[in-house]
Amino acid sequence: MNWDFLYKFPESLQIGSGEAIDIAVKAFSRNHRETLRMIKSVILSSINSVYYLLEVIPWALLILIVAYLGWKASKKKYVGLLFAGMLFFIGMAGLWSSMLETVSMVIVAVFISILLGFPIGILVAMSKRASAIIRPVLDLMQTMPAFVYLVPAVILFSPGKTPALIATTIYAIVPMIRMTNLGITHVDGEMVEAGSAFGSTKLQLLSKIQVPQAMPSIMAGINQTIMMAMSMVVTCALIGANGLGMEILLATNRVEMGKALMPGIAIVILAIILDRLTQGLIEKGVPAE
């Protein structure tokens, strides 16, 4: 008697490996070509505008601005000098232009993540029904391998900056939603009750009490969103996103360790600077009015 059916899953019960999803995505791309082209144009314009804005700032002035922000965020002069030295090192490595491309991508992705994640986080905190629907989606987004986001984005928008930005935003928006929700749900209930007792509406409670009190948690969410966006830099280079990630990818394909190490160090430097600047804002907090 053949017992193979006990060790091999029956082919008659298999539903395929996702061909239907591929067909649906490609059909959507064909049927909504003009809309997708418009979205692509807006995204490219946003990224290019930020890049050109950074590019017109003299390199020395940009280093001084970052040094000043580092000093103000930490209240320590040596931190500002350290940040200046780090950025100067990136310029010496010949990666200044690639750094600006990476930073422009991260800025736009973080801005979109905040713009979408903040209200969604409030919605999750204020509505149990929305929480029951959105939380499983967030779990899926957070555990799904980042490479999976790249494929549908490339099918819809073709390789380049646009699918890279969309994939980065999807990957980075989760902590913004979660930390906003966490901050609002953990606001002292007595403060909320006091506001209600004085006749505050739900909108007034949200804007005057809950959001200001949750601001340290929200800032922590912004910090994590920035770090998540930075972690996608190399991954997005696989679909044509220029910047430091592309430098690493090209050097890796050529098996050039030194040329891969320098942009890798540059990414670490950017992550450290952005992390410390946002951490300084978190420690300061935002006083309630």
N, C-alpha and C positions, 0 to 999 in steps of 0.2 A: 504493500500500500504506500502511495506517495504522500509523504507528510510535509512537502514543501510549502503548502498553503499556510502552515502554522508559523513559518519563519519569513515569509515574503508577503507583504501586503497585497491583497488582490487588486489587479489592474481595473477590474470592473467597478470598484468602489472609489477609484481615484477621480478627482474632479479637475485635474490639470494643474499647471503651475503658474497660472495668472494670465493666460493668453487673452481672456475676455477683458481683463483690466487694461492690457496693452491696446487692444482694439478700441476700447471706449475712450482712452486718453488721446489716441491718435485721431479719432473721429471728432472729439471735442476741439482739438487743435485745428483741424480743417474747417469746422463749422464756425469757429469764432476767431478766425485769423485776424480780422481787422481790430477787434477788441484787444487781442493779445499783442498786436503790433503797437497799439496805442499805449498799453501798460508798459511794454518794453521801452518805448520812447520816453515815458515819464521817468522810469527808473534810471535809464542811462543819463538823462538830463540831470537828475538829482545827484548821482554819483560824480558826474563830470563837473557839476557846479561846485561841489565841495572840494574836489581835487584842484580845480583852477583857483579857488579861494585860498587854499593852502599853498599853492604854487606861487602865487603873486606875493606872498609874505617872504621877505628876505630870510634866508636860512638862519642868519645870526639872530635876527629879531625873533624868529620862532623858537629858537633855543632859549633866548632870554625870557620869553613869555612862559614857557614850560618851567624854567628854573624859578621864576617868580611864583607860579602857581604851586610848585612843590614846596617852596619856602612858606607860603601862606597856609597851605593845607597841613603841614607838619609843625609849623612854628620853629623850624630848625634850618639855619642857613646852609649847613653842609648837605642837607637833602636836596635843596635847589641846585647847589653846585654839582652834586652827584648826577642829577637828572640832566643837567647841561652837558656833563662829560659823556654820559651815555649816548645822548643824541649826536654829539660831536663824533663819537666813535662810529655811529651808523653812517654819517657823512663821509668819514675817512675810508670806510669800507666800500664806498661807491654805491651805496644802497639808498641814497636819499630819495630819489624819485620813486623807487619801488616802495619805500616806506610810506610816502604820501598816498600812493595808490591804495595800499592796504588800509591806512587810517581812514581814507575817504569811504571805503567800502564798509568799515566797521562803524563809522559815525552814522551813515545812512541806515544800516541794519539796526543799530541800537535805537535810533530815533523812531523807526517804524515799530520796533518791538515795544517801546514805551508808549507810543501813540495807541497801539492796539491792546497791549497787555495791561495797562493801567485800568481802563474802563472794564475790561473783562474780569480782572481781579476784583474790582468793586462789585461787579454783578455776581460773581461766585460767592463773595462774602455776604451779600444782601439777600440772595435767593437760594433756598435749599434745592429747588427744582433745577435751577441752572447749575448748582454745584454738583448735583447727581449726574448731570449730562456732561459737564465740561471736565470734571476730575478724571474720568476714565480716558478721555481724549488726551489730556495732559500726560497721563501715565504712558499712553501709547507713544506720544511724541518724544518723551524723555528717554524711553528705552529702545526705540527704533534706531538701528544703525544709521549714522549720518549719511552714508553713501546712498541709502534708499531715497532720500529727498532729492538727490541730484538727477535721477533718471526722469521722473515726470517733468521736472523743471526744464531739463534739456529738450524733451520732446515738445513742450509747449513753446519754448522761447529760443531754442537753438543754443549751442555753447556760447559762453561769454559772461559778461558781468551780471546780466539780468537773472539767469537761473542761479548763479552763485549767491546773489543777494537774497533771493527768495528762500533758498535752502538755508542760508545763514540765519535769516529772520525766524523761520520755523523752528530751527534748532535753539535759538537764543531767547525766544519769547517766553518759554516755560517758566524760568525762575522769576521773571517779572510778574507774571500772573500769580504764581504761588506766594511770593513774598508780599505782594499787595493784599492778597486775601488773608494771609497770616497776620499781617499788621493790623488790619481793620477788625478782624474777629477777636483779637486779643486786647483791644482797647478797653480800659477799665469801664465796667458796666455802670458803676455809680456816676461817672462823668456823663455817660449817655442818658441815664435816667434824670440827672439834674438838668441837662439841656432840654429834655422832653417836658420836664415839670415847668420850665420857664416858657413853654409854648413854641419851641423850635420845631420847624418842619423837618422831614426826613432829609431833605436837601441841605438845610442849614446844619443839621447834626453831622452830616457827612463832610461838608466843607469847612465847618468851624471847629469840630471836635475830633471826628474819627480820622480824617486824612492827616491833619497836623500831628496827632498823637501817633499815627502809624508811619510817619515820615522816615524815622530811622530804618524801619523794616523795608520800606519802599526803596530807600537809597541802597540798602543791601541787595535788593533785587536788581537794581540798575547795575551795581558792581558785578554781580554774577552774570547778568546779561552781557556785559562787556567782555568778561572772561570767556563766556561761551562763544561769542562772536569771534574772538581772537583764535579760539581753538579750531575754527572752521577754515582758517586762512589757507592752510596747506591742502586740505581736502577740496576746497573750491578751485584750486589750481588745476585739478584734474579735468574740469570742464571749461577751462579757458580764462579764468579770472587772473588778471595780471597782478603783480605785486611781489611781496616777499615769498609767498607760497610758490609762485611760478619759478622763482630763482632756485628754491630748494628742489622742486620737481625736476627742472632741467639738469641741475647738478647731480641729482640722484640717478637720472637716466644715463648720464655720462660717467657715473661712478667717480665723481670728483668730490672727495670728502671735504677739502678745504672750502670749496665754493658752496657746499651745502651747509657747512658749519656757520659761516658768517651770517647769512640771512636767518638761520635758526637762532643765533644769538640776538639778532636784531628784533625778532618776534618776541623773545623773552624780555628784552629791554622795554619794548612797547607795552607788554602785558604788565610788567612791574610798575611802570610809570602810571598807566591808567588805573591799575589797582590801588596804588598808594594815594592817588589824587581823589578817587571816589571814597576810599576808606577815611581820608581826612574829612570829607563832607559828612560821612556817617557819624564819626566821632563828635563832630560839632553839633550835629542834629539840626533840626529846624524848629525854632521856638513857635509855640502856638500864639496866635494873636490875642 
